[in-house]
Amino acid sequence: EPANEVYLHFFFAIPETSVVVAAQGYFAETEHGDTAFSVRTVNLNYGKVLEEVGHNANLLLKGKKNSRIALFTDKNLKETTHFDLVMGALQKQNLEVHVYDQVRIEPTDYSFVHASEWCKDIKPDLCISLGGGSVMDTAKAALLYASHPPPDGDFFYYVNKPVGQGNPVPEAGLPPHIAIPTTAGTGSECTGFAICKITDHPTSALSKTGIASALLCPTIAVVDPRVAFTMPSMVVASSGFDVLCHAIESYTAKPYTRRAKAVPQHARPLNQGANPYADFSCIEALRICGEFFERAIVDDSDHEAREKMLWASTIVGTAMGNAGVAIPHGLSYPVCGHVQDFRPSSGYPKENPIIPHGMGVSICAPAAVRLTSSGCPERHMKCAELLLAENIKDASLDDAGEILAQSIIRLLKLAKFPNGISAFGFGEKDLPSLSTACFQQKRVIDNAPIEVNEENIIDMYKDSATLW
């Protein structure tokens, strides 16, 4: 029977003598740091599995009569074959399905609330999300606020500190959730994160933050490579850069042994830092990016490359969900949140200005890796090596950050992305508001392998103004 997630606790010990063997190298123990890490995994169905969603739903509903399913998607996806396959699979099982197709691409606090009110009226026994990260995150938030309404309807009750109050999700948890990604990037089907743009806030208005809890993690991830074949090329590029940045940030994050122990110790955060389990997925995802991402960018008909990037997204989603992201994401949240007039040339809705998440993160990434490379140069160089960086054989570790930055920039050029945040309309006058909003992203900023101050953040935004 599917469980919501499985926890694996890793430690180093010899039981017969109770002698603890300290981790070495990057994970060497520190005086006040944690001595273990936890892995939360999701049940995964991978392959041609859209037709199995009805069976999955029946298993999770356990034969409950008159059960209700809330299906979250967006207007465009509702017109696709993927939606038809999922609905057909549910109808074969005679299940009652209610569809919410009003998900906003790059959701806001208001769009989260709108979806939550709908979900509260439906009172679903099971949720299904069919879409990219925006859809899956909206479904997570809607389930939370509908199942456990906060006191006085305060949206910020569950939102991460310091923007919100950071109250824990009640232990009773949420109704089961089947997540079906249709983009190859966010990995949201494997994480307990739900991210949105904050529209009204005294210090963080127009920035992005969210809710983080293991209890938000979907029950089953249904990943079908066929969804990747119909993605617009700009979405392939943007979501692919999200995969790449997830892998780099989680692999080069502060090690879990340098994160202060949680209280109680077993209640570790999702952003617990780099760890050996996450390393495996990060390294493999970067290897896939090195071999297939360029192919996916330049050739819409290369189904193998698109499928490989979808697989990379899934495995690094588990890694990122147990290690966390860091500075590139932190820098991007205010950039994407403060968008004024920018609209991508293709692939995204035109009605509202939008900087796609993966685009914002990747354009901020070169400046970030230049700064963080001093914290773990060997890991930055390994990332560059896996991305097939040139002139790496005899390079010094002092150059690791710049080599990795140039590897990212080469791919940004290939994808025909904007040349820095100045192309989004940001200038010198915007640096104070961007840096103030970014510095409040403590969940991700503190996950970097070095200490970062507000002056560092301003310098990284300056470095991100123009990339080439």
Buried (B, 14 or more C-beta within 10 A) or exposed (E): EEEBBEEEEBEBEEEEEEEEEEBEEBBEBBEEBBBBBBBBBBBBBBEEBBEBBBBBBBBBBEEEEEBBBBBBBBEBBBEBEBBEBBBEBBEEBEBEBBBBBBBBBBBBBBBBBBBBEBBBEBEBBBBBBBBBBBBBBBBBBBBBBBBBEBEEEEBBBBBBEBBBBBBEBEEEBBBBBBBBBBBBBBBBBBBBBBBBBBEEBEEBBBBBBBBBBBBBBBBBBBBBBBBBEBBBBBBBBBBBBBBBBBBBBBBBBBBBBBBEBEEEEEEBBBBBBBBBBBBEBBBBBBBBBBBBBBBBBEBBEBBEBBBBBBBBBBBBBBBBBBBBBBBBBBBBBBBBBBBEEBBBEEBBBEEEEBBBBBBBBBBBBBBBBBBBBBBBBEBBBBBBBBBBBEEBEEBEBEBBBBBBBBBBBBBBEEBEBBBBBBBBBBEEEBBEBBBBBBBBBBBBBBBBBBEBEEEBBBBBBBBBBEBE
